[in-house]
Amino acid sequence: MSAGQAPKTGTESGQQPDQQPGLESGQGPGQQSGQELNPESGQRPGPEPGPELLPCLDVVAGILWRDGRYLGVRRPEGKSHAGKWEFPGGKVEPGETPAQALVRELREELGLEAGEPVFWKEKFHKYPHLSVRLSFFHIRDFKGVPRPLENQGLRWLTPAQATALDFLEADTDIVAELASQDAPGS
C-alpha cells in the first residue's frame, strides 16, 4: 500500500460475505491469497500466473430438470471450448442478480421462459486466462421447448449418462455430484 492510501476492508478487499477471509477457490485453510479488488476494473483478481492478476468473472448455470433428466448443452463450433458439454447459462451483466442473469440467458440461448431459479451452490474455478465464480441453480419450472438459438447441441441426460460426456472442466465435479444423488431436481 502506498502512502496516502487507506487500507481496504470488507468487499473492497474482494472478500465475499460467505467466503472465509483470504481464501480463493481450491484453497484450504492456511493458504492465503493476499489478492485485493482491482480498483480500476472493480473485479476480483483470479489466480496469479505472474506479475498480472486475472479477473474473476461471475457466471450462472441452470440445471433444468424434466422427468429425472437435466439439459446438457454442447458448445458450438467457433466458440471457446467448442464441442464440450456444459449447463446452460452465461455471464452476469452489471446490475443483474445471478437469478435474473440466468432467466435472461435461458431466454436468449434456448427460447425458454424460466420460473424462479432455486440457488443450489457456488464454486470458483481457475482457467489459465481467467477465474470464474459459478452460481448453480436448479430449475424445475419453465415454459417452452429448448431450442438451440446459438447453434449449440442439446440433450436431455440422466445424471448417469452425463458422466460419459466431455463436460467443461468447471462442471465435471457438479456432473459427478448429480450422478451420486438420486435425481435431486426431478
N, C-alpha and C positions, 0 to 999 in steps of 0.2 A: 504494500500500500504506500503510495507516495504522500508527501506532506500535503496537508490540506484536504485529504480525502477522509470521509467518515467511515468507520468500519461498517461492513454490510451485515445486515441481520435479517432474520425471517426468510420471506420468499425472495428478497433481494439476493440472497446467497445461493439461490437455486434449490434450497431445501423445500420439499413438498410437505404439507402438513401431516400426511400419513406416512411419510418416509422417515426412517431412522436418520438422525443427523449424520452427515458426511458419507452416507452410503449411496452408491450408484448400483445399477443392475449388475448382478453377478458378483457383488462384493459381499463378503461376510463380515461379521463384527470384527473390528480391529483393522479393517482395510479402509482407510480414509482417502477420499478423492481429493479434497482440498480445492475443488474447482468452484468458481463463482459464476453467477449470471453474467453473461456478456452485456455490458451496459449499452452498446450500440445496437445490437440486434434484438435484445430482450429475450434471447433464447438461452436455455441451459446448455452448457457445453456437453459434448459426449466424451468418448474416450480420448485420451491424449496420445496420438500416434507420433508426435514430435513436438516442435515448437507451437504448432497451431492446435486450437481446440475445435472439436467438431460440434455442430449444432445438434440439438435434440428436437426431433420432430414429433408432434402429437398426432397419433393415428388411431382410428377406431376400426373395429372389426365386428361384424354381426354373425352370430351363429343362428341362422334361420332354420327352424325345425318344421318338418311336415312328416307325419306318420313314422316317427322314430328315426328319420334321416335328416341330415343337415345339408345345406347347399355349399358345394365346393365350386370355386371359380378358378379357371385356368387362365393365366396371364397371356394376352395375345402377342403375336409376333410384333416386333418393333418397340416393345416396352422393355424396361429393365426386368431381368429375371423371367423373360418370355418362356412359356411352357411350364412354369412352376404353378402349383396349386396354392390357393390361399382362401381366406374367408372374405366375403365381400365387405367393402368399406373403403376408407381413404383418409385423407388429411383433414384435420380440424382447422377450419378457417378462422381468422381473427373475429372475435365477437360471438362465436358459436360455442355452445356446450358440446361435450362429446356426443350426447344423445341426439342433439339437433344435427350435428355433422353426419351421424350415421343415417338418420332419416333422409337427409339430402342426398348422400352418396347412393343409397339404395334406389332413390327415385331417378337419379342421373344415370347410374350404371345398369340398372335392372328394370326400370319402369315400375317399381313396386311402391305402394304406399304402406309404410310400416306403422303399426300401433306403437305403443310406448316400449322402447327397448329396455330390458332389465339388465342392469350392470352385473357382471359376473366377477371379473378380475382385471387387474392391471399388471403389466410386466414391462421391463425395459429390455431392449436388445441392441447390441452394438454391431453395426456393419463396418467395413473398413473406412467408408467415407461419411458415415452418419450414425447417430444413435436415434432410436425411436422409442417412444413410450406408447405402448399399445393398450387400449382400453377395449376389453371384450364384453359384448352384450349378447344375451340370449333374446331371440325374437320369435315369438310363437303366433303373434297376431299381425298379419299383413294381408293386403288386398292386391290381387293381380297375380299374373303368372310371370315368373322371372324371364326376362328377355335379354339377350347379350347385346346391349346397346353400344358396347365398346369392342365388339368382335371377340370377346372372351369366351372360353368354353364354360359350360355349366353342367353340373351333375349332382343329383341328389344321392348322398352317400350314407350308408350306415357308418357308425363310428368305427367298426372293424374294417370296412372297405377303405376308409380314408387312410389307414395306416400303410397301405400298399402304394399310395400315390406320393409323388415327389412334391411335398409342400415346402413353402418358403422356410428357411432356417428359423425365423422368428416364430413360426406357427407349429413346428414339429412337436414341441412338448405339450402344446394345447391339444393337438390331434391325439397324442398318446393318452393324455388325461381323460379326454372324452371317451376314448375306447375302453379305458379301465373302469368307467362308470356305467351304470345301466341307463343309457339314453336319458340324460338329465333334462333335456329340453322337450322331450316328447310328451 
